[in-house]
């Protein structure tokens, strides 16, 4: 999922929340990528990569 797709998703989530009756909605999206490399005796021992995405939604109704 690239940056453009993440932004589309965030807008879609806010739109859906408002369609379902929320006065306002706040969305946070985070993307994380980690790379870990370990060496032993001058040689590559382990190489790992991980990515994660998370989305948080806050819905406000009647100013709450």
N, C-alpha and C positions, 0 to 999 in steps of 0.2 A: 504494500500500500504506500503510494507516494504522498507527498505533501498536499498535492491538489486533491487527491481522493480523501484524505483525512479532513480537509476543509469542507468538502462537499458533505461528508458524513455528519460533521458538526452542525452545519446549516440544516440538514435534513432532520436531525434529532430535535433541534429547537422548533422547527416547523411542525413536526408531528406532535410535540408537547402542546403547542399553542392550538392546534386543531382539536386536541382532546380536551381543551378547556383551561389550560394554564394561562394566567395573566402574563407571566414572564417565565423564561427558562434560562438557565446558565449551564454551559457545557464546558468541560475541560477535557482536553485530549493530550495524552503524553505518549511519546515514542522513545524507546530506549534501546540502544545497541551496545553490546559489550563484547570485547575481544580479549581473550586471555592467552598468553603465550608463556610457556615455561621452558627453560633450558637446563640441561645438566651436562657437565663435562664438554661444554661448547657445542652441544648438539640439541636440536629441537626435541623436546620430550613430549610436550602436549600443546595442542592448539585447539581452542574452542571459541565458538561464537554463539551469542544468543541475542534475540530481539524480543521486545515486548511492546504491546500497545495497551493502553487503558483509557477508558472513557468514564467521566463522572457527570451526572446530570442532577441539577437542583431545579425543582419546580416551585413556582410561587403562585399562590392563589389568594385573592383578597389581601394582598400586600403581606403575606406571610410565607 
